[in-house]
Amino acid sequence: MKKRVFSGARPTGRQHLGNYLGAIQNYVALQEDYDCIYCIVDIHALTTLENTDRLQQDIHEMMLDWLAAGLDPKKSILFVQSHVPEVMELHTLLSMVTPLSWLLRVPTFKEKARMQPHNVNYGLVGYPVLMTADIVLYKAEVVPVGEDQLPHLELAREIARRFNTLYGPTFPEPQAKLTSFPMVLGLNGAQKMGKSYDNYIELAATPEETSKLVMTAVTDPARQYRSDPGHPEVCNVFSLHRFFNTGRADEIAVECRSAGIGCVDCKKLLAEGINLRLAALREKRASLAAKPKYVSKVLADGAKRAQAIAKKTLTEVKEKMGLLPPAA
């Protein structure tokens, strides 16, 4: 029997190359060997999102990109967090067994509190409890994470372990599946690719938009003239060749070091590689977008399947906590 995977992502709308390389392609690959549950965590988003005008549109666009990239509703359960309200009930119950001191020591809470001192809300403090509820509600055994996320998963394991100690074996302690989450720098070469830095390329961008954006990318800062030899090991554009021109990357590196190609040539090759790699994805996305009810149907079906698991788990939890008569 396949082990169950759970992962969630905040609704950020149209996905960009960093999202694709860092998470989405791993989600797709895991479908072959695991029973996967992937969730758009809209409740989590509310801890930092004060303007929700675009929330539903962002959910729709994000799911379109996931589906176009290869997430298959026949292989995985795909749904929106709030569409299975049992997660909020389990969050409340788990909060009764989670020491406040555990939550206040979480580095990301301190970081978020510094970033939004005007909005240090209860949900921000309780974020790890809701994250734990997301995972254990479906009795997920495996959570794909990068090394930087291991402390968050360890806290989820501690909460599950504490519940099991107090009320009896209920939840598997979720194990980390360390995956390759490359840190993709944005077009400015200074920060990771992200919408907050306006340095990204959307998966759904047209070939023309992609080429235009690539041509703005910062390259080797030491290369001032076309005749100067390049240093691909420090060039952000070259780092993307490793993903989008895999078979030609070594050749491009040699040409760069010998000044056989200039930065403009290098960018043109990258744009070609990105557009070629994403052509099928973009075609599929356009086809899905032409079916306005398709995404809603996928999410409704996913919520129904997720809720069937959630109801069973929540009943078990309530019985063990003395909130329901014991099962006959």
N, C-alpha and C positions, 0 to 999 in steps of 0.2 A: 504493500500500500504506500502510495506517495506521501511524503511529508507535506504539511501545509505551510505555505509562505504567506506572510502578510506584510504589506508595505503601503504607506500613505504619502500623499504629497499635497501641499497646499495649492489651492486654485490660483494660478498665476496667469491664466489666459493662454494665448498662443505660446507654444514652447520654442525654445531657441536651441542652437547647436550645443550649448553647454548642458542643457537639460537632456538632450538626446544622448550625448556621449557619456554623461555622468550617471544617468539613471535609466532612461527609457529602454535603451538597447539591452541593458541587463534584465529589466522586467520581461522583455520579450524572450530572451534566452532561457530564463528560469521556467517558463511555461512548459518546456519539454520534459522537465524532470520533477516538477513539483505541482501540487495542487495550490494554485495561486489565487490570492484575494488582493486586489488592488483598489485603493480607496482615495477619492478626492476629499481631503479633510477640511470641509468648509467651516466646521465649528472651531477648529484650531485657528483658522484664519482670523476669526473675530477677536482673538486676543491682541492683535496688532492692527487690524483693519477697522478704521472708523467710518469710512465711506463705502457702503456696500452697493452702490448703484450699479456697478459692473459685475457683481458677484456671479449672477446666473449666466451672463455672457461668458465670463472667464471660465466657468465650469464647462460650458458647452465647447468652447474653443480648445480647451485642454484635452477633453475627451476625444475630440476629433483628431488631434495630433497623436494621441495614444493609439487610437484605432488604426490610423493611417500608418503608424510605425510598426504595427504588427501585433498589438495586444488583441487577443481573440476572445470574444465573449463566450465562445463555445469551450474554450480551454480554461478561462479565468473568470472569476467573479469580479465585475467592474461596477462600482456604485459610488454614491455620494454619502459621506459620513452621516449627515443629519437625516437621511432617508431611512436610517435604521435607528430609531430613537432609543432602543435598548442600550446603546452605548452610553447615553447620558445617564441612564439609571445605574448602570454598572459603575460609571465614573463616581457617582455619589456614594455608592456602597464601598468602593475601594478607598475613597477618601476617609472613611471611618477607621481604616486600619493603617493609614499612611502617616507616620510622624511628620509634623510640620518641619522639623529640623532637616529631614531628608530633602525637602523641597527647597528650602532656603539656601542650601549649599550648592545647588545646581548652577554651574557657571553661566549657562545660557540665560537663566532668570536674571542674574545680576547684570548681564550684558544688555538684555532687553529693557530692564528697568532704567539703565543709564541712557538708553536710546530714546525711551519714551517716558520721561519722568512725570509727565502730565497724565499718564494713563497706565499706572501700575495696578492693573486690575486683578481680581481674585483668579480669573481664568489663566492669567499669566503665571501665577504661582502654582496653580493646579495643573498646568499643562502636562507635566510628566504622568499624572494620574490618568488623565484622559488618554494620553498616548498608550499607557498600559492597558486601559480598558479596550482601546482599539484592537490591540494584539490578542489579549487573552479572551475576549468575547468570542472569538472564532477559534480559540484553542490552537493558535498558530504555534508551530514548533521552530520555525526558522524566520529570521528577519534579515533581509539583505541590507547591510550598512557598510559605510566606509569607516576607517579606523577612528576618525574624529567623532563618530557617533556612538562608539562603544560605551562611554559613560552613561549615555541616556538609556541604552538597552540594559545595562547592568542595574540601573534603578528600577526598570520594569521587572527585571528578574527578582529583585529584592522585594518588591511589592507583592508579586505572585507568590514568592516563597513565604512571606509573612502571612498571607491569606491562607495558604495551605497548612501552615503550622497552627493557626488559630482554629480553622474550621474543617480541616481534613483535606486530603489530596483532591484538588479540583482543577488546577491549571498546570499545564506543562510549563516549565521555565523556558522561555524562548531563547534559542541559541542564535548567535550572530553568524551570518554567512558573509564573510568579508569578500567584497566584490571590488572590482577595479572601477573606482570613481575618479577619473582623471580631472584635475583642476584645470579647466579650460579658461585661459585668459581671454579677456574681451578684445575688441578691435583696437583699443588704446594701449594694449600691452601692459597696463598698470594694475588693474583689478581683474578678478574673475568675471567671466561673462555674466551679465545680469541686467535686468531692466532698470534697476535703480541707478546704474551707471551709464545707461544708454549706449552700450558698447556691444550690442548683440546682433545676431542674424537669426531671424525666425525660420523655423523649418518650412513654413508655408510661404516664405517670400518667393517672388517670381525670380526666374533666372537673371533678369535684368536688374532687379533690386539687389540680388545677391552680389552680382558682379560690381555694382556701384559701391556697395558697402565694403566689400573686400578691398577695393582700391583705396579706401580711406585708412586701412589698417596700418598701424605702426610696425616697422620692420627693425632690422638690425640698426641700432642707434649709432654704431661706429662707422657705418657705411655711408659716406657722404657723396661719392661719385660712382657712376656706372662702372668705372674701371677698377674700383676698390674691391679687393677680395672680401667676401662676406663671411659671417660667423653664424651658420645655421643653428648652432647649439644654443644661442641666446635670442634667436629670432622667433617671435610669436607666430608669424605667418608659417614658418617652416614647421613649427610644432603641430599645426593643423594639417600639414601635408601627411604627417604620420597616420592620420585618421582617414583623410579623404583622397589621398594619392598614394596609398600604401605601397603599391608595386613600383612606384617611381621615386619614392622619397630619397633613397640613397643616391640615385642619379641626380636628383635636383640638388642634393647637398654638395655633391662633387662640383656641379656646374656653378653653384653659388660661391664656393670657396675659391674657385679659379677665375671668378668674374666672367664666366661663360654666359651667365644670365644676370640681368639686373633685377632690382626689387619689383619693378613694374611687370617684368616677365613672370617673376615668381608669383605675384598676386594673380595674374591672369591664369596661370596654371592651377592655382588653388581654387579660384572661382569655377573653373571648368570641372575640377574634381568634385567640389561640393554639389554643383548642379547635376552632374552625372549620378552621384551617389544618391541624391534625394529625388531624382526624377520620378521613380515609381511611387515613392511616398506621397509626393505632391499630387500625382495623378489620382491616387486612391483617395486622398483627402478631398479633392475637388468632387469626386464622385459621391463620397459620403455626405459632403456639405450640400449637395443637390437634393438630398433626401432629408428634409427638415425635421421629420419625426424620428429618424433612425436613432440618433443619440439618446433621445428621451426614452425610446423603447429599450435600448441597451441598458440604460441606467435603471429603469423600472424593473426589468428582469433581474438585473444584478442585485438590486435592493431586496427583491423577493427571495432570492436564493440566500443572500446573506442573513436576512431576517429569520429564516428557518433555522439556521445555526444559532443565531443570537438568542432566540426565544428559549431554545433548549438549554443553553448555557445559563441564562439568567434565572430560569426556574431552578436549576441545580444550585446556583449561588444562594438564592433566597431560602431554599429549603435548609441548606447548611447553616445559614445565619439565623435560622429560627423565625424567618418572616413568613413561612408557609408551613402548613402541616406536612409531616414527613410523607414521602411517596408511599403509596400502598404496596 
